[in-house]
Amino acid sequence: MNTPLNIKRLDASQVDFSQHLDTLLAWEGVSDKAVNSRVEEIIEAVRQRGDAALIEYTARFDGLDVAQMSDLILDRARLELALERITPVQRTALEVAAERVRIYHEHQKQDSWRYTESDGTVLGQQITPLDRAGLYVPGGKASYPSSVLMNAIPAKVAGVPEVVMVVPTPLGEINELVLAAACLAGVDRVFTIGGAQAVAALAYGTESVPRVDKVVGPGNIYVATAKRAVFGQVGIDMIAGPSEILVICDGRTDPDWIAMDLFSQAEHDEDAQSILLSPDADFLDAVEASLNRLLGTLERADMVRISLETRGALIKVDSLEQACEVSNRIAPEHLELSVADPESMLSSIRHAGAIFMGRFTPEALGDYCAGPNHVLPTSGTARFSSPLGVYDFQKRSSLIYCSAEGASELGKTASVLARGESLTAHARSAEYRIKQS
């Protein structure tokens, strides 16, 4: 007989609930000194020795010995071959997902704009895409074609001319599904390199790897640490923590459904977090029973158990209104509103990466094919961050054109403010444009 899950049960009405919740949410993803030191060493080596360092690290970390950098480059023809090699069912699924992601992100496109004031002064904003984006994709036995779609398609919709992908191939193991997704998403070049060295190559460029403007995509602690280290040299999407799901349920959804929704995040890794809020104590009992009954049917049962027992929780709230308050405090990556009228709750939700509305909208659909991006803020950063989107691959430049009359009037205001800051060159520059009566 399987040992019952020891998942935390909390009650939001308890006087010490806030303390228990803080403990539950605490997660330290900061790299230790050893990781930071190693990453700094790798980045410096790539900056100094370029391709030679990439070849050396690929042999050391991926067990793949190559004679020259060209052996670590896959051209567009190779991506098209991967698309032919996958099964028809897989190809159809990728095509459906890619099209839905593309359509959704088309709605995010921003256009340049301007307006003209009465004196002829023109103000506005010009929208332009990045010149080149870099996409990091985990490789080897790991298969994340969905991440390829979610990262590359918004870049292409934004108008980025070149998307460069890096993906490690340990011992030469190539994942055809990942390459097929890259083909459909419009990736232009692929380098079979990984780790901190790949991030460094994208940030600084080498003889073969072009320097990019932004690095996006998930990776391990070395990849995350490298992204943090090169930020400023290039843009990055985010430093992501473990995956999270928060479910708010009124107690009327099938407990098995909710249990599997919680499992769907817990199976990512041991640090993933799955939390259920409900005003119905009996329903929490029913979900716990479902968790125990269904756990043994999962391929990653051991990982799921660790995740749920260390970071999961079933929380009793007084009402759905209180559930929204707790949710806003957590600011979850994924929020499921498994209730009769999710629309009525939306105005109460201030912080969430993605909101899945209704009993028939599991988070898993968002991971693959609903359309919105699955690259979302974690660890409470939904308080100030948003999902990856087209806007992450576009720049906004302010447009300012002053007519002679407009410059004269604005110059008077600028002069006063500049002299108030003791910046006389600023003031005089503005004053030269003031019409003398």
C-alpha positions as CSV (number, residue, x, y, z in Angstrom):
1,M,0.0,0.0,0.0
2,N,1.3,3.5,-1.0
3,T,2.2,5.9,1.8
4,P,-0.4,8.7,1.9
5,L,0.8,12.1,0.8
6,N,1.8,14.4,3.6
7,I,0.5,17.6,1.9
8,K,0.1,20.7,4.0
9,R,-3.4,21.8,5.1
10,L,-3.8,25.4,6.0
11,D,-6.7,27.6,7.0
12,A,-6.7,31.3,6.0
13,S,-8.7,32.1,9.2
14,Q,-5.9,31.0,11.5
15,V,-4.0,33.9,13.2
16,D,-0.7,32.5,12.1
17,F,-1.8,31.9,8.5
18,S,0.4,34.7,7.0
19,Q,3.5,33.2,8.7
20,H,2.7,29.7,7.3
21,L,2.0,31.1,3.9
22,D,5.3,33.0,3.8
23,T,7.2,29.8,4.8
24,L,5.4,27.9,2.0
25,L,6.2,30.5,-0.6
26,A,9.8,31.0,0.3
27,W,12.2,29.8,-2.4
28,E,15.8,30.7,-2.8
29,G,16.9,30.5,-6.4
30,V,20.1,32.5,-6.0
31,S,23.2,30.8,-7.4
32,D,25.8,29.9,-4.9
33,K,29.4,31.3,-5.1
34,A,30.7,28.2,-6.8
35,V,28.1,28.4,-9.6
36,N,28.7,32.1,-10.0
37,S,32.5,31.7,-10.2
38,R,32.2,28.9,-12.7
39,V,29.9,30.8,-14.9
40,E,32.1,33.9,-14.8
41,E,35.0,31.8,-15.9
42,I,33.1,30.3,-18.8
43,I,31.8,33.7,-20.0
44,E,35.3,35.1,-19.9
45,A,36.7,32.1,-21.8
46,V,34.1,32.5,-24.5
47,R,34.8,36.3,-24.8
48,Q,38.5,35.7,-25.1
49,R,38.7,32.5,-27.2
50,G,35.4,32.4,-29.0
51,D,34.7,29.3,-31.1
52,A,37.6,27.5,-29.6
53,A,36.1,27.8,-26.1
54,L,32.7,26.6,-27.4
55,I,34.3,23.5,-28.9
56,E,36.2,22.8,-25.7
57,Y,33.2,23.2,-23.4
58,T,31.0,21.1,-25.7
59,A,33.5,18.3,-25.5
60,R,33.8,18.7,-21.7
61,F,30.1,19.1,-20.7
62,D,28.3,17.4,-23.6
63,G,30.7,14.6,-24.4
64,L,30.7,15.7,-28.0
65,D,34.1,16.0,-29.7
66,V,34.2,18.0,-32.9
67,A,37.0,19.2,-35.1
68,Q,35.5,22.6,-36.1
69,M,32.7,24.9,-35.2
70,S,30.9,24.1,-38.5
71,D,30.1,20.7,-37.0
72,L,28.0,22.4,-34.3
73,I,25.8,24.3,-36.8
74,L,22.5,23.1,-38.3
75,D,21.2,24.9,-41.4
76,R,17.6,25.4,-42.5
77,A,17.7,22.3,-44.6
78,R,18.4,20.2,-41.5
79,L,15.4,21.8,-39.7
80,E,13.2,20.9,-42.7
81,L,14.4,17.4,-42.6
82,A,13.4,17.1,-38.9
83,L,9.9,18.2,-39.9
84,E,9.7,15.4,-42.4
85,R,11.1,12.8,-39.9
86,I,8.5,13.3,-37.1
87,T,5.2,11.4,-37.2
88,P,2.2,12.9,-39.0
89,V,0.4,13.1,-35.7
90,Q,3.2,15.1,-34.2
91,R,3.5,17.3,-37.2
92,T,-0.2,18.1,-37.1
93,A,-0.1,18.9,-33.4
94,L,2.9,21.2,-33.9
95,E,1.3,23.0,-36.8
96,V,-2.0,23.5,-34.9
97,A,-0.1,24.8,-31.8
98,A,2.1,27.1,-33.9
99,E,-0.8,28.6,-35.8
100,R,-2.7,29.3,-32.6
101,V,0.3,30.9,-30.9
102,R,0.9,33.0,-34.0
103,I,-2.7,34.2,-34.3
104,Y,-2.8,35.2,-30.6
105,H,0.5,37.1,-30.8
106,E,-0.6,38.9,-33.9
107,H,-3.0,40.7,-31.7
108,Q,-0.1,42.0,-29.6
109,K,1.6,43.9,-32.4
110,Q,2.0,47.6,-31.7
111,D,2.1,50.3,-34.4
112,S,4.0,53.5,-34.5
113,W,1.9,56.6,-33.8
114,R,2.2,60.4,-33.7
115,Y,0.1,63.5,-33.2
116,T,0.5,67.1,-34.3
117,E,0.0,70.1,-32.0
118,S,-1.6,73.3,-33.1
119,D,1.8,75.1,-33.6
120,G,3.1,72.3,-35.8
121,T,5.1,70.4,-33.2
122,V,4.9,66.6,-33.8
123,L,5.2,64.0,-31.0
124,G,5.0,60.3,-31.4
125,Q,6.5,56.9,-31.0
126,Q,8.3,54.7,-33.5
127,I,8.1,50.9,-33.0
128,T,10.9,48.8,-34.4
129,P,11.9,45.1,-33.9
130,L,15.1,43.9,-32.5
131,D,17.7,43.1,-35.1
132,R,18.5,39.6,-33.7
133,A,17.1,37.4,-30.9
134,G,18.7,34.4,-29.3
135,L,16.7,31.4,-28.1
136,Y,18.0,28.9,-25.5
137,V,16.4,25.5,-25.6
138,P,17.3,22.6,-23.3
139,G,18.5,19.6,-25.3
140,G,19.3,15.9,-25.2
141,K,16.5,13.7,-23.9
142,A,14.6,16.7,-22.7
143,S,12.0,17.7,-25.3
144,Y,10.5,21.1,-25.2
145,P,9.2,21.9,-28.7
146,S,6.4,24.0,-27.1
147,S,9.0,26.3,-25.6
148,V,10.5,26.8,-29.1
149,L,7.2,27.9,-30.4
150,M,6.4,30.2,-27.5
151,N,9.8,31.9,-27.7
152,A,10.5,32.1,-31.5
153,I,7.0,32.9,-32.8
154,P,6.5,36.2,-30.9
155,A,9.9,37.3,-32.1
156,K,9.0,36.6,-35.7
157,V,5.6,38.2,-35.3
158,A,7.4,41.3,-34.0
159,G,9.4,41.4,-37.2
160,V,12.8,40.2,-35.8
161,P,14.8,39.5,-39.0
162,E,17.0,36.7,-37.4
163,V,16.2,34.3,-34.6
164,V,19.2,32.2,-33.5
165,M,18.6,29.1,-31.5
166,V,21.1,27.3,-29.3
167,V,20.4,23.7,-28.1
168,P,22.9,21.3,-26.5
169,T,23.1,17.8,-28.0
170,P,24.7,15.6,-25.3
171,L,26.7,12.8,-26.9
172,G,25.3,13.9,-30.2
173,E,21.7,13.2,-29.3
174,I,19.4,15.4,-31.4
175,N,15.8,15.8,-30.6
176,E,13.9,15.9,-33.9
177,L,10.7,17.3,-32.4
178,V,12.6,20.3,-31.1
179,L,14.2,20.9,-34.5
180,A,10.8,20.5,-36.3
181,A,9.3,23.1,-34.0
182,A,12.2,25.4,-34.8
183,C,11.4,24.9,-38.5
184,L,7.7,25.8,-38.1
185,A,8.5,28.8,-35.8
186,G,10.9,30.3,-38.4
187,V,14.2,29.9,-36.6
188,D,16.9,31.0,-38.9
189,R,20.1,29.3,-37.5
190,V,20.7,26.6,-34.9
191,F,23.9,26.0,-33.0
192,T,24.2,22.7,-31.0
193,I,25.8,24.3,-28.0
194,G,24.4,24.7,-24.5
195,G,25.1,25.8,-20.9
196,A,26.6,29.1,-19.8
197,Q,28.9,29.0,-22.8
198,A,26.0,29.2,-25.2
199,V,24.5,32.2,-23.4
200,A,27.9,33.9,-23.4
201,A,28.2,33.3,-27.2
202,L,24.9,34.8,-27.8
203,A,25.7,37.8,-25.7
204,Y,29.1,38.6,-26.9
205,G,29.3,36.8,-30.3
206,T,32.1,34.6,-31.6
207,E,33.6,33.9,-35.0
208,S,30.6,31.8,-35.8
209,V,27.8,32.7,-33.4
210,P,26.3,36.1,-34.1
211,R,25.8,38.5,-31.2
212,V,22.1,39.0,-30.4
213,D,20.1,41.8,-28.8
214,K,18.1,39.6,-26.4
215,V,18.4,36.1,-25.0
216,V,15.2,34.2,-24.1
217,G,14.3,30.7,-23.1
218,P,14.5,28.3,-20.1
219,G,17.6,26.5,-18.8
220,N,19.3,25.1,-15.7
221,I,20.9,27.0,-12.9
222,Y,24.1,27.6,-15.0
223,V,22.0,29.0,-17.8
224,A,20.0,31.2,-15.5
225,T,23.1,32.5,-13.8
226,A,24.7,33.2,-17.1
227,K,21.6,35.2,-18.3
228,R,21.8,37.2,-15.1
229,A,25.5,37.9,-15.7
230,V,25.2,39.1,-19.3
231,F,22.1,41.2,-18.6
232,G,22.9,44.8,-19.6
233,Q,25.2,43.5,-22.4
234,V,22.0,42.0,-23.9
235,G,18.4,41.9,-22.8
236,I,16.9,38.8,-21.2
237,D,13.3,37.6,-20.8
238,M,13.5,36.8,-17.1
239,I,15.2,34.7,-14.4
240,A,12.5,32.1,-14.0
241,G,12.0,30.1,-10.8
242,P,10.1,26.8,-10.5
243,S,6.8,26.3,-12.2
244,E,3.7,27.2,-10.1
245,I,-0.1,26.7,-10.2
246,L,-2.7,28.1,-7.9
247,V,-6.2,26.7,-8.2
248,I,-9.3,28.5,-6.8
249,C,-12.3,26.1,-6.8
250,D,-15.8,26.5,-5.5
251,G,-16.0,22.8,-4.6
252,R,-18.1,21.8,-7.6
253,T,-15.4,20.6,-10.0
254,D,-14.6,16.9,-10.2
255,P,-11.9,16.4,-7.5
256,D,-9.9,14.1,-9.9
257,W,-9.7,17.0,-12.4
258,I,-8.3,19.3,-9.8
259,A,-5.9,16.7,-8.5
260,M,-4.5,16.2,-12.0
261,D,-4.2,19.9,-12.5
262,L,-2.1,20.1,-9.3
263,F,0.0,17.2,-10.5
264,S,0.6,18.9,-13.9
265,Q,2.9,21.4,-12.2
266,A,4.4,19.1,-9.6
267,E,5.7,16.8,-12.3
268,H,8.0,19.6,-13.6
269,D,10.5,19.3,-10.8
270,E,10.8,18.9,-7.0
271,D,10.7,22.7,-6.5
272,A,7.5,23.2,-8.4
273,Q,4.6,24.5,-6.4
274,S,0.9,23.4,-6.5
275,I,-1.7,25.1,-4.2
276,L,-5.5,24.7,-4.0
277,L,-7.8,27.3,-2.4
278,S,-11.4,26.5,-1.6
279,P,-14.1,27.5,0.9
280,D,-15.4,23.9,0.9
281,A,-13.5,21.8,3.5
282,D,-15.2,18.6,2.3
283,F,-14.0,19.3,-1.2
284,L,-10.4,19.7,0.0
285,D,-10.7,16.3,1.6
286,A,-12.0,14.9,-1.7
287,V,-9.1,16.4,-3.6
288,E,-6.6,15.0,-1.1
289,A,-8.2,11.5,-1.6
290,S,-7.9,11.9,-5.3
291,L,-4.3,12.9,-5.0
292,N,-3.5,9.8,-3.0
293,R,-5.5,7.5,-5.4
294,L,-4.1,8.9,-8.6
295,L,-0.4,9.5,-7.6
296,G,0.6,5.9,-8.3
297,T,-0.6,6.3,-11.9
298,L,2.0,8.9,-12.8
299,E,5.3,8.3,-14.5
300,R,7.0,10.9,-12.3
301,A,5.2,9.9,-9.1
302,D,8.4,10.2,-6.9
303,M,9.1,13.7,-8.2
304,V,5.4,14.7,-7.7
305,R,5.4,13.4,-4.2
306,I,8.4,15.5,-3.2
307,S,7.0,18.6,-4.8
308,L,3.6,18.3,-3.2
309,E,5.0,17.4,0.3
310,T,7.6,20.2,0.3
311,R,5.9,23.0,-1.5
312,G,2.3,22.1,-2.1
313,A,-0.8,23.0,0.1
314,L,-4.5,22.6,0.3
315,I,-5.9,25.9,1.9
316,K,-9.3,26.5,3.3
317,V,-10.6,30.0,2.8
318,D,-13.8,31.6,4.1
319,S,-15.0,32.7,0.7
320,L,-14.0,33.1,-2.9
321,E,-13.4,36.8,-2.1
322,Q,-10.8,35.8,0.4
323,A,-9.4,33.3,-2.1
324,C,-8.8,36.3,-4.4
325,E,-7.0,38.2,-1.7
326,V,-4.7,35.2,-1.0
327,S,-4.1,34.7,-4.7
328,N,-3.0,38.4,-5.1
329,R,-0.6,37.9,-2.2
330,I,0.9,34.8,-3.9
331,A,0.9,36.4,-7.4
332,P,1.0,33.0,-9.1
333,E,2.5,32.1,-12.5
334,H,-0.7,30.1,-13.4
335,L,-4.1,30.8,-11.8
336,E,-7.0,28.5,-12.4
337,L,-10.5,29.9,-11.6
338,S,-12.4,26.6,-11.5
339,V,-15.7,28.2,-10.5
340,A,-19.2,28.7,-11.9
341,D,-18.7,32.3,-12.8
342,P,-15.0,33.1,-13.3
343,E,-15.7,36.3,-15.2
344,S,-17.1,37.8,-12.0
345,M,-13.8,37.2,-10.2
346,L,-11.5,38.8,-12.8
347,S,-11.8,42.3,-11.4
348,S,-10.5,41.1,-8.0
349,I,-7.4,39.4,-9.5
350,R,-4.5,41.9,-9.7
351,H,-1.5,39.7,-10.0
352,A,-1.2,36.5,-12.1
353,G,0.9,35.4,-15.1
354,A,-2.0,33.7,-16.8
355,I,-5.6,33.2,-15.8
356,F,-7.4,30.0,-16.8
357,M,-11.1,30.6,-16.5
358,G,-13.7,27.9,-15.8
359,R,-13.8,24.2,-15.1
360,F,-12.9,23.2,-18.6
361,T,-9.7,25.3,-18.9
362,P,-6.8,23.4,-17.4
363,E,-3.4,25.0,-17.3
364,A,-2.0,22.3,-19.5
365,L,-3.8,23.7,-22.5
366,G,-2.0,26.9,-22.0
367,D,1.3,25.1,-21.9
368,Y,0.9,23.8,-25.4
369,C,-1.8,25.1,-27.7
370,A,-4.3,27.6,-26.3
371,G,-2.4,30.5,-27.9
372,P,-1.2,32.8,-25.1
373,N,2.5,32.5,-24.2
374,H,3.5,30.0,-21.6
375,V,6.7,31.9,-20.6
376,L,5.3,33.6,-17.5
377,P,6.6,35.4,-14.4
378,T,7.2,33.1,-11.4
379,S,8.0,33.5,-7.7
380,G,5.6,36.4,-7.1
381,T,7.1,38.5,-9.9
382,A,3.6,38.7,-11.6
383,R,3.2,41.7,-9.2
384,F,5.3,43.6,-11.8
385,S,6.0,41.4,-14.7
386,S,4.0,40.1,-17.7
387,P,4.1,37.0,-20.0
388,L,6.6,37.0,-22.8
389,G,5.1,38.6,-25.9
390,V,5.7,40.4,-29.1
391,Y,6.4,43.6,-27.1
392,D,9.5,41.9,-25.7
393,F,11.0,41.8,-29.2
394,Q,10.2,45.4,-30.1
395,K,11.7,48.7,-29.2
396,R,10.0,52.0,-28.7
397,S,11.7,55.3,-29.8
398,S,10.2,58.6,-28.9
399,L,9.6,61.0,-31.8
400,I,10.0,64.8,-31.2
401,Y,9.8,67.4,-34.0
402,C,9.5,71.0,-33.0
403,S,8.3,73.8,-35.3
404,A,10.0,77.1,-34.8
405,E,7.0,78.4,-32.9
406,G,6.8,75.3,-30.7
407,A,10.6,75.4,-30.0
408,S,10.2,79.0,-28.9
409,E,7.5,78.2,-26.4
410,L,9.0,75.0,-25.1
411,G,12.4,76.7,-24.8
412,K,11.0,79.2,-22.2
413,T,9.8,76.3,-20.0
414,A,13.0,74.3,-20.5
415,S,15.1,77.3,-19.7
416,V,13.5,77.9,-16.3
417,L,13.7,74.2,-15.3
418,A,17.3,73.8,-16.6
419,R,18.5,76.9,-14.7
420,G,16.7,75.5,-11.6
421,E,19.0,72.5,-11.9
422,S,22.1,74.6,-12.5
423,L,22.5,73.2,-16.0
424,T,23.2,76.3,-17.9
425,A,24.3,74.7,-21.2
426,H,20.9,73.0,-21.3
427,A,19.2,76.3,-20.6
428,R,21.2,78.2,-23.3
429,S,20.6,75.4,-25.8
430,A,16.9,75.9,-25.4
431,E,17.1,79.7,-25.2
432,Y,18.8,79.9,-28.6
433,R,15.5,78.7,-30.1
434,I,13.4,81.3,-28.4
435,K,12.1,83.9,-30.8
436,Q,13.3,87.4,-29.9
437,S,10.5,90.0,-30.0
